[in-house]
Amino acid sequence: MKITLTYNGVMQIPRFARGEEINVADGATPADVMTLCEIKPDHQKYIIPFINNQEARAGTPMKEKDELSLFLPLGGG
């Protein structure tokens, strides 16, 4: 199935451009996509996935034409 992948500016995913439509397995989850993007499992826990602008869990199954946004919060002082 095809989904659209977006991510915030601080993240660098060389394999996919922001807003790119990508092919994933039926029922793929944000965790599956993060693995496809070569994001290490230890780093995935810091990323907040949004599916169609709704906050989701890493294990939430997606559907055809969903938009997955990966958000890495920043902190500082």
N, C-alpha and C positions, 0 to 999 in steps of 0.2 A: 504494500500500500504506500501511498505518497503522503508525506506530511511536509509542512514548512517549518524550518528551523531558524529561530532567531536567538540572539544572545547579546548580553550587554557589552559595552565597549571595552571593559577591562579584561574580558576573556579573549583568548586567542585560540581558535580552532582552525588550524591550517587546512584540514581536510574539506571543510565546508564553509562557504561564504555566508554572511548574515543574510537571512531571507531566502536562502536556497531551498528549493523543493527537493527532498531526498526520499529514496525508497527504503522502507523498513519492512520487517516481517509483520504480517497481520497480528494485531493485538500487542504490538511492541509497546514497551513502557519507556518513560523518560530515562530510567536506569539503563535500559538497552541502548538507547540513543547516545547516552553519555559514554558508554563503553565503545560504541561505534565511532564516537568522536575522539577516542583514545584518551579520555579523562580517567585518571587512575581512581580506583575504588576509594582510596583514602581521601581523595579530594572531592568525590561526588557528594559526600555528606554535607558539604558546605554550600552546595548549589541548590537553589530553590526553583523547582520547575513550575511553569504555568502552562496549562493547556487551554487554548482559546480564552486567554486573559483571566483564567480562574486558577488560583493556587491549587496545586495538585501534589500528590505524593510520588516518590520515585517509582513506585510499583503500580501506578494507575495505568490501565490499558488505554491505548489511544485508538482512534478511528481514522479512516480515510479522510484526507483533507484537513485534519486537525492542524493547528499551529502550536508548536512547542516553543516556548521561550525559556531559556535558561538564564537565571539571574544569580550573580555572585555578589552578595552584599559586601559593602566596604565599611570599615570603621576607622576611626582615627580620633585624634584629639588635638 
